[in-house]
Amino acid sequence: MAENGDQPKIKKQKTEEMRLHPVFLSFLDREEKKDLDMGLVALDMGLSDMILGVLHVDACNSLDQVNFKDSTIYIKTSAHDLKPDMKGKPKGGVIGDVFLDGLDVLKKYLNMDHPQVPQDKSQQEALLKLLIFLTSKEDHKILYEEKDGEANWDVILAQHLLSKLAVKSTYTITEYRRMTIQDGEPMCECNAKDKLVGEKGDTSFGCLKGWHGEADIMMEDVAVTLFQENPENESESASCIEMEVSENFCRRDICHVISETIVFSFLQRKVKNGKLKNSLIPVIGFGAKSFLICFYDSENDVLLQSRPVEIFDGNALHTRAVLFLWLTLNYEYFCSGISQEMKACKADFIKGLGDNAKMYFEDVARPLHQPDTSDSDKDLFPWSSEPRPSEFRHTPSLRYLDLRQNPWQN
């Protein structure tokens, strides 16, 4: 009876397996499988800079009312960092150590003796999107052709890279970005002029009395910022549309992405309310040719950051970079959280907040309606309209001439 009872379940499972997308099998015979194998090894072993620095916050201006781009953070490697290398430098953590679930999915799939795909539908969809992306090399041309396209780079990234790799593929672009409208629909600014899967909108978040700002691109669960550089002779307040995307990351960029990551981690912890497997939350910072990713665990107070990762290999994409982005964009399904060894490496950000910690745990919000007073009368004339007479006025001892008695009047 038990065997007969199991037959419908077995039949249903086989039917579902038969419905798998054909690319799951066809990819295993393609040249791109070798690239995926090598990318997996890089993330699993920490090769080619696939490592995460474990950071300590020595000081910061998190209790000041400032934008992410104006944040100031002094960091160093954690005092309890992992064992130093031969040159005495503290080692970081392997990227694969915080994505054990994702690496397991890839290892099971790439096992040629017994290739498997996950039963979880979201993980399965994520794997499918990765395989389709890796085999669609012609579609990648837009990325390396448009990487120097200034104002278009945010839309190109969101439309042709991030949304292609993320299960939750919709995104929001900040309102001041330029977009083409055709037949009432927003279109990508690439030559193909394809319909956007995202939209313009409010990407602001943060604390009213602390760090706050907006992401350039907001995926459903991942904030993305593009680091800009001002052209010569342009002021700091120049429109982002007139700025070129920076190729290198400077200290100000690092402060920006760290502060944004810390705040976004508190936000996700508040919004998700225990629905995530762990509390390690990423934010991605993009330059023109590379990206870096920062992670913060607001429950364990652990801060991690990658080195800059090159996106392009000539007119192709580095597979290890694609894999790192893919895992990060789908961290809800693939992130295993910090390792036991990392839990001792406190950033001490929360400790530095003191009695003001509540602001970041409870008051962080999205969207954040932060009044912009940069050009207001309050800034130009920052004093009250109510006078405050001096309490120490003295009697002037000046000398005067009596006009009525001056001889030159006669």
C-alpha positions in Angstrom: 0.0 0.0 0.0 2.8 2.4 0.8 4.4 1.7 -2.5 1.2 2.5 -4.4 0.7 5.6 -2.3 4.2 6.9 -3.3 3.6 6.3 -7.0 1.6 9.5 -7.6 4.3 11.5 -5.8 7.1 9.9 -7.9 5.1 10.5 -11.1 4.5 14.1 -10.2 8.2 14.7 -9.5 9.2 13.2 -12.8 6.7 15.3 -14.6 8.1 18.4 -13.0 11.6 17.3 -14.0 10.5 16.9 -17.6 9.3 20.4 -17.6 12.7 21.9 -16.7 13.9 24.5 -19.2 16.1 22.8 -21.9 19.0 25.2 -21.2 19.7 23.3 -17.9 20.9 20.4 -20.0 22.2 22.2 -23.1 24.5 24.5 -21.0 26.5 21.5 -19.7 27.7 20.9 -23.3 28.6 24.5 -24.0 32.0 26.2 -23.8 30.6 28.6 -21.2 30.5 25.7 -18.7 34.3 25.8 -18.4 34.1 29.6 -17.6 31.5 28.9 -14.9 33.6 26.1 -13.4 36.6 28.5 -13.2 34.4 31.3 -11.7 33.1 28.9 -9.1 36.6 27.9 -8.0 37.6 31.6 -7.7 34.7 32.3 -5.4 35.1 29.1 -3.4 38.8 29.4 -2.9 39.2 33.2 -2.7 41.2 33.5 -5.9 41.6 36.6 -8.0 40.7 39.0 -5.2 37.5 37.1 -4.4 37.9 38.0 -0.7 36.1 40.2 1.8 37.9 42.5 4.2 36.6 42.4 7.8 36.4 46.0 9.0 36.3 47.9 12.2 34.8 51.4 12.5 37.2 53.6 14.5 35.1 56.8 14.1 32.4 58.2 12.0 29.8 61.0 11.7 26.8 58.7 11.9 25.1 60.9 14.5 25.2 63.9 12.3 22.4 64.8 9.9 24.4 64.2 6.7 23.9 62.6 3.3 25.6 59.3 2.5 27.9 61.1 0.0 29.1 63.4 2.9 29.6 60.6 5.4 33.0 60.3 7.1 34.2 56.9 8.3 37.6 55.9 9.6 38.1 52.1 9.2 40.8 49.5 9.7 40.8 45.8 9.6 39.2 44.2 12.6 41.4 43.7 15.7 40.0 40.1 15.8 40.6 39.6 12.0 41.5 36.3 10.5 45.1 35.1 10.7 47.7 37.3 8.9 49.4 36.2 5.7 53.1 35.7 5.1 53.7 39.5 4.9 51.8 40.2 8.1 48.7 41.6 6.4 45.4 40.4 8.0 43.6 38.0 5.8 40.0 38.6 4.8 37.2 36.1 4.4 36.5 34.1 1.2 33.5 35.4 -0.6 32.2 31.9 -1.0 32.0 31.5 2.8 29.0 33.9 3.0 27.3 32.3 0.0 27.5 28.6 0.9 24.0 27.9 -0.3 24.7 29.5 -3.7 27.9 27.6 -4.1 26.2 24.4 -3.2 23.6 25.0 -6.0 26.4 25.6 -8.5 28.5 22.6 -7.4 25.5 20.2 -7.6 24.6 21.5 -11.0 28.1 21.3 -12.4 28.7 17.8 -11.2 28.9 16.0 -14.5 28.4 12.6 -12.9 25.1 13.6 -11.4 24.0 17.2 -12.4 21.1 18.5 -10.3 19.0 21.6 -10.1 17.5 22.9 -6.9 13.8 22.1 -6.2 13.3 25.5 -4.7 11.6 27.5 -7.4 13.3 30.8 -6.7 16.8 29.2 -6.6 15.9 27.3 -9.8 14.8 30.5 -11.5 18.0 32.3 -10.4 20.1 29.5 -11.8 18.2 29.6 -15.1 18.7 33.4 -15.4 22.4 32.9 -14.8 22.8 30.2 -17.5 20.7 32.2 -20.0 22.8 35.3 -19.3 26.1 33.5 -19.8 25.0 32.1 -23.1 23.7 35.4 -24.4 27.1 37.0 -25.2 25.7 39.1 -28.1 23.5 40.9 -25.5 26.6 41.8 -23.5 27.9 44.1 -26.2 25.7 46.9 -25.0 27.5 46.9 -21.6 31.0 47.4 -22.9 29.9 49.7 -25.7 28.0 52.0 -23.3 30.3 51.8 -20.2 31.6 55.3 -21.0 28.1 56.7 -21.8 27.9 59.0 -18.8 24.2 59.6 -18.0 23.0 56.3 -19.6 25.2 54.0 -17.5 22.7 53.7 -14.7 19.9 52.6 -17.0 22.2 50.3 -19.0 23.4 48.6 -15.8 19.9 48.2 -14.4 18.3 47.0 -17.7 21.1 44.9 -19.2 23.0 43.5 -16.3 21.3 43.6 -12.9 17.7 42.8 -14.0 19.1 39.9 -16.1 20.7 38.3 -13.1 18.1 38.9 -10.4 15.0 36.9 -9.7 13.3 40.1 -8.5 14.2 41.9 -11.7 12.2 45.1 -11.4 14.1 48.3 -10.3 13.6 52.0 -9.6 15.9 54.7 -11.0 16.2 58.1 -9.2 13.8 60.7 -10.6 16.5 63.1 -12.0 17.8 60.5 -14.4 17.0 61.1 -18.1 14.8 58.6 -19.9 13.2 58.4 -23.4 9.5 58.0 -23.5 8.0 56.3 -26.6 4.2 55.7 -26.9 3.9 56.5 -23.2 6.4 53.8 -22.2 9.9 54.5 -20.8 12.6 53.1 -23.1 16.2 52.1 -22.5 18.7 54.6 -23.9 20.6 51.9 -25.7 20.5 51.5 -29.5 17.9 48.7 -29.1 15.5 51.1 -27.3 13.9 48.1 -25.5 11.1 48.7 -23.0 12.4 49.2 -19.4 11.5 46.7 -16.8 12.0 49.4 -14.2 10.7 52.9 -13.6 11.6 56.3 -12.2 10.8 56.8 -8.6 11.9 57.6 -5.0 14.9 55.6 -3.9 15.5 57.5 -0.7 16.1 55.9 2.7 17.9 56.5 6.0 17.5 58.4 9.3 16.2 61.9 9.5 18.8 62.8 12.1 21.6 60.6 10.9 22.9 59.1 7.6 20.5 59.3 4.7 20.3 59.7 1.0 19.2 57.9 -2.1 20.4 55.0 -4.2 20.9 55.5 -8.0 19.3 52.2 -8.6 17.0 50.3 -6.2 16.4 46.7 -7.0 13.6 45.2 -4.9 16.0 44.2 -2.1 19.4 45.6 -3.2 20.6 49.2 -3.3 23.0 50.2 -6.0 25.1 53.4 -6.2 27.1 54.8 -9.1 30.2 56.8 -8.2 30.5 59.9 -10.2 33.4 62.2 -10.8 33.1 65.9 -11.7 34.5 67.1 -15.0 37.1 69.9 -14.8 35.8 73.3 -13.8 32.5 72.0 -12.7 31.1 72.7 -9.2 30.2 70.1 -6.7 26.5 70.8 -7.2 26.6 70.0 -10.9 23.9 67.7 -12.1 24.7 64.0 -12.1 23.6 64.0 -15.7 26.6 66.2 -16.5 29.1 64.0 -14.6 31.2 61.1 -15.9 31.2 57.8 -14.1 34.4 57.3 -12.1 36.8 54.5 -13.1 38.4 54.3 -9.7 37.1 54.4 -6.2 38.4 57.1 -3.9 38.1 57.4 -0.1 34.9 59.4 -0.4 33.3 56.6 -2.4 34.3 54.0 0.2 32.7 56.1 3.0 29.6 56.5 0.8 29.1 52.8 0.2 29.9 51.8 3.8 27.4 54.2 5.3 24.7 53.3 2.8 25.3 49.6 3.5 25.0 50.0 7.2 21.8 52.0 7.0 20.3 49.7 4.4 21.1 46.7 6.6 19.1 48.2 9.5 16.3 49.1 7.1 16.0 45.5 5.7 16.1 44.1 9.2 13.2 46.4 10.2 11.2 45.8 7.0 11.7 42.0 6.7 11.1 41.6 10.4 12.8 38.2 10.7 11.8 36.8 7.3 15.4 36.6 6.0 17.5 33.6 6.7 20.2 35.8 8.2 20.9 39.6 8.6 23.9 40.0 6.3 22.8 42.7 3.8 24.7 43.9 0.7 25.0 47.2 -1.2 26.7 47.5 -4.6 28.8 50.4 -5.7 29.6 50.7 -9.4 32.3 52.6 -11.3 32.6 52.6 -15.1 34.6 49.4 -15.2 34.5 47.8 -11.8 32.3 47.4 -8.8 32.7 46.7 -5.1 30.2 45.2 -2.6 29.9 46.0 1.0 28.0 43.8 3.5 26.8 44.6 7.0 25.2 42.4 9.6 23.2 44.6 12.0 22.4 41.8 14.3 26.0 40.7 14.8 27.6 44.1 14.0 30.0 42.7 11.4 31.1 44.8 8.4 32.6 43.2 5.3 33.8 44.8 2.0 35.2 43.5 -1.2 38.1 44.9 -3.2 37.2 46.5 -6.6 36.2 43.7 -9.0 36.9 44.3 -12.7 33.7 43.7 -14.8 35.2 43.6 -18.3 37.8 41.3 -19.8 38.3 43.1 -23.1 35.0 42.9 -24.9 33.7 40.2 -22.6 32.6 39.9 -19.0 34.6 38.3 -16.3 32.6 35.2 -15.2 33.7 35.5 -11.6 32.4 39.1 -11.5 29.1 38.0 -13.0 28.9 35.2 -10.4 29.6 37.6 -7.5 26.9 39.9 -8.7 24.4 37.1 -9.3 24.9 35.7 -5.8 24.6 39.2 -4.3 21.5 40.2 -6.2 19.8 36.9 -5.1 21.3 36.9 -1.6 17.8 36.2 -0.1 18.1 32.7 -1.6 21.9 32.1 -1.6 23.5 34.0 1.3 24.4 31.8 4.3 25.4 34.7 6.5 28.7 35.3 8.3 30.8 32.4 9.4 31.4 31.6 13.1 34.9 32.9 12.8 33.6 36.3 11.5 31.2 36.7 14.4 34.1 37.7 16.7 35.2 40.4 14.3 32.9 43.2 15.6 32.8 46.5 13.7 31.8 48.3 16.9 29.5 50.6 14.9 26.6 50.0 17.3 28.8 50.5 20.3 29.8 53.9 18.9 26.1 55.0 18.7 25.8 54.7 22.5 22.4 55.9 23.7 21.4 56.9 20.1 21.3 53.3 18.8 17.5 53.4 18.7 17.7 55.8 15.8 19.1 53.2 13.5 17.2 50.2 14.8 13.8 51.8 14.9 13.7 55.2 13.0 15.3 54.2 9.7 12.7 54.5 6.9 12.1 54.2 3.2 11.2 56.4 1.5 12.7 59.2 3.5 11.1 62.6 3.1 14.2 64.6 4.1 13.7 68.3 3.5 16.4 69.8 1.2 17.6 73.0 2.8 20.8 73.3 1.0 19.7 76.5 -0.8 17.0 77.7 1.5 16.8 80.9 3.5 17.5 78.9 6.6 21.0 78.2 5.4 21.6 81.6 3.9 20.3 83.4 7.1 20.6 80.8 9.9 19.5 83.0 12.7 16.1 83.6 14.3 13.8 86.5 13.5 13.6 87.1 17.3 16.3 89.5 18.5 18.4 88.8 21.5 19.6 92.1 23.1 23.0 92.0 24.7 23.1 91.6 28.5 26.4 93.5 28.6 25.7 96.7 26.8 28.1 99.5 27.6 27.6 103.3 27.5 29.5 104.7 24.5 32.2 107.4 25.3 32.3 109.1 21.9 32.8 112.9 21.5 30.3 115.0 19.5 30.0 118.5 18.1 27.0 120.7 18.9 25.7 121.8 15.5 23.9 124.8 16.9 27.0 126.3 18.5 29.5 125.6 15.7 30.9 128.9 14.4 30.8 127.8 10.7 27.0 127.9 10.9 27.0 131.8 11.1 
